[in-house]
Amino acid sequence: VDPDFAKGQLDLMLSPAYLHPSGQIPAYEWNFSDVNPPVHAFATLLVHNLDLELGGDDDIDVTFLRESFHKLLLTFTWWVNRKDPSGRSVFEGGFLGLDNIGVFDRSAALPTGGRLEQADGTAWMALYSQNMLDLSLILAERDPTYEDFILKFLLRFFWIAAAMDPVGEHPD
């Protein structure tokens, strides 16, 4: 409804007041170190598309997109480095599904040891890759330095897709 207000909220969540220098965004008021789905790139695209609908194709807020992109890139890197410990593009941790009730706390160590690799966390990162790819395409139209990011996020999406559904005779 109000893209300027939404931009302000995204700027706030991606500001140094909330965004940790490592790239982590706080989850909620009772546990800042937990994780929620990485939806800020999706929200940035929604606001951008609303801006286009209200202002026309010539009214692109490149400054907002560029500043958001760089902060989202930091957050994306945090997810890759912290929530994919095996380096196989399978992500874990926190409240990442559409439910908030579970048998155990997915943010804590498992009672029996080991690690919980989550399809929902991995799917969220696939969406995050797609959103960052879309932002890269928009920015690359105006600045060719973003072209390398197009390939980066396209490859990352395919790595995640291959991790979820590997190719082979017995992929599962």
C-alpha positions as CSV (number, residue, x, y, z in Angstrom):
1,V,0.0,0.0,0.0
2,D,2.8,2.4,0.9
3,P,6.1,1.6,-0.7
4,D,7.9,4.5,1.0
5,F,6.9,3.2,4.4
6,A,7.9,-0.4,3.4
7,K,11.3,0.9,2.2
8,G,11.8,2.6,5.5
9,Q,11.0,-0.7,7.4
10,L,13.4,-2.7,5.2
11,D,16.1,0.0,5.6
12,L,15.6,-0.3,9.4
13,M,15.8,-4.1,9.5
14,L,18.9,-4.0,7.3
15,S,20.5,-1.1,9.2
16,P,23.4,-1.5,11.6
17,A,20.9,-1.2,14.5
18,Y,19.5,-4.6,13.6
19,L,21.8,-6.3,11.0
20,H,24.8,-7.9,12.8
21,P,28.2,-7.2,11.3
22,S,28.3,-10.9,10.4
23,G,25.1,-10.6,8.4
24,Q,22.6,-12.2,10.8
25,I,19.2,-10.6,11.1
26,P,17.6,-11.0,14.6
27,A,14.7,-13.4,14.6
28,Y,12.4,-12.1,17.3
29,E,12.5,-10.2,20.6
30,W,12.9,-13.3,22.9
31,N,15.8,-14.8,21.0
32,F,17.8,-12.5,18.7
33,S,20.3,-15.2,17.8
34,D,17.7,-17.6,16.4
35,V,16.8,-17.5,12.7
36,N,13.6,-16.9,10.8
37,P,13.1,-17.5,7.0
38,P,15.2,-15.1,4.9
39,V,12.4,-13.1,3.4
40,H,14.0,-9.6,3.1
41,A,15.1,-10.0,-0.5
42,F,11.6,-11.2,-1.4
43,A,10.2,-8.1,0.4
44,T,12.6,-5.8,-1.4
45,L,11.3,-7.2,-4.7
46,L,7.7,-6.8,-3.6
47,V,8.3,-3.1,-2.7
48,H,10.2,-2.6,-6.0
49,N,7.3,-4.1,-8.0
50,L,4.8,-1.9,-6.1
51,D,6.9,1.1,-6.9
52,L,6.8,0.2,-10.6
53,E,3.1,-0.2,-10.5
54,L,2.6,3.2,-8.9
55,G,5.3,5.2,-10.5
56,G,6.0,3.6,-13.9
57,D,9.0,1.8,-15.3
58,D,11.1,5.0,-15.3
59,D,10.7,5.5,-11.6
60,I,13.1,2.9,-10.3
61,D,14.7,3.6,-6.9
62,V,18.1,2.3,-7.8
63,T,19.6,3.7,-4.6
64,F,17.2,1.6,-2.5
65,L,17.8,-1.5,-4.6
66,R,21.6,-1.1,-4.5
67,E,21.8,-0.4,-0.8
68,S,19.5,-3.3,0.0
69,F,21.3,-5.7,-2.3
70,H,24.6,-5.2,-0.6
71,K,23.1,-5.7,2.9
72,L,21.2,-8.7,1.6
73,L,24.4,-10.1,0.1
74,L,26.0,-10.0,3.6
75,T,23.0,-11.8,5.0
76,F,23.0,-14.4,2.2
77,T,26.7,-15.0,2.9
78,W,25.9,-15.5,6.6
79,W,23.3,-18.1,5.8
80,V,25.8,-20.0,3.5
81,N,28.6,-19.9,6.1
82,R,26.6,-20.5,9.2
83,K,23.6,-22.6,8.2
84,D,25.2,-24.9,5.7
85,P,27.9,-26.5,7.9
86,S,28.5,-29.4,5.6
87,G,28.9,-27.2,2.5
88,R,26.4,-29.3,0.5
89,S,23.8,-26.6,0.0
90,V,21.5,-28.2,2.6
91,F,20.5,-25.6,5.3
92,E,19.4,-26.0,8.9
93,G,18.4,-24.1,12.0
94,G,15.7,-22.1,13.7
95,F,12.1,-21.5,13.0
96,L,12.0,-21.9,9.3
97,G,8.7,-23.7,8.6
98,L,5.1,-22.5,8.7
99,D,4.6,-24.0,12.1
100,N,5.9,-23.0,15.5
101,I,5.3,-26.3,17.3
102,G,7.8,-29.1,17.2
103,V,8.9,-32.1,19.2
104,F,12.2,-30.4,20.0
105,D,13.8,-27.0,19.6
106,R,15.3,-26.9,16.1
107,S,17.7,-24.1,17.1
108,A,19.3,-26.1,19.9
109,A,21.5,-29.2,19.8
110,L,19.5,-32.4,19.1
111,P,18.9,-34.5,22.2
112,T,20.6,-37.5,20.6
113,G,23.4,-35.6,18.9
114,G,23.9,-35.1,15.2
115,R,22.5,-32.4,13.0
116,L,19.1,-31.6,11.6
117,E,19.2,-30.8,7.9
118,Q,15.9,-29.2,6.9
119,A,14.0,-29.2,3.7
120,D,12.3,-26.0,4.6
121,G,15.5,-24.1,5.4
122,T,16.9,-25.3,2.1
123,A,13.8,-24.3,0.2
124,W,14.0,-20.8,1.8
125,M,17.6,-20.5,0.6
126,A,16.5,-21.5,-3.0
127,L,13.9,-18.7,-2.9
128,Y,16.6,-16.3,-1.5
129,S,18.9,-17.3,-4.4
130,Q,16.1,-16.6,-6.9
131,N,15.3,-13.2,-5.3
132,M,19.0,-12.2,-5.3
133,L,19.2,-13.3,-8.9
134,D,16.2,-11.1,-9.8
135,L,17.8,-8.1,-7.9
136,S,21.1,-8.7,-9.8
137,L,19.3,-8.7,-13.1
138,I,17.5,-5.4,-12.3
139,L,20.7,-3.8,-11.1
140,A,22.9,-5.2,-14.0
141,E,20.6,-3.3,-16.5
142,R,22.0,-0.1,-15.0
143,D,25.4,-1.2,-13.8
144,P,27.4,-4.0,-15.4
145,T,29.3,-4.7,-12.2
146,Y,26.3,-6.7,-11.0
147,E,26.6,-9.2,-13.9
148,D,28.9,-11.5,-12.0
149,F,26.1,-11.8,-9.3
150,I,23.7,-13.1,-11.9
151,L,25.9,-16.2,-12.4
152,K,26.6,-16.5,-8.7
153,F,23.0,-16.7,-7.7
154,L,21.9,-18.8,-10.7
155,L,24.6,-21.4,-9.8
156,R,23.7,-21.3,-6.1
157,F,20.1,-22.0,-7.0
158,F,21.1,-25.0,-9.1
159,W,23.4,-26.3,-6.3
160,I,20.5,-26.1,-3.8
161,A,18.2,-27.8,-6.3
162,A,20.7,-30.6,-6.9
163,A,21.1,-31.0,-3.1
164,M,17.3,-31.4,-2.7
165,D,16.9,-33.7,-5.7
166,P,20.2,-35.2,-6.7
167,V,20.7,-36.7,-10.2
168,G,21.4,-40.4,-10.4
169,E,20.0,-43.9,-10.4
170,H,19.2,-43.8,-6.6
171,P,19.3,-40.1,-5.8
172,D,17.3,-40.3,-2.6
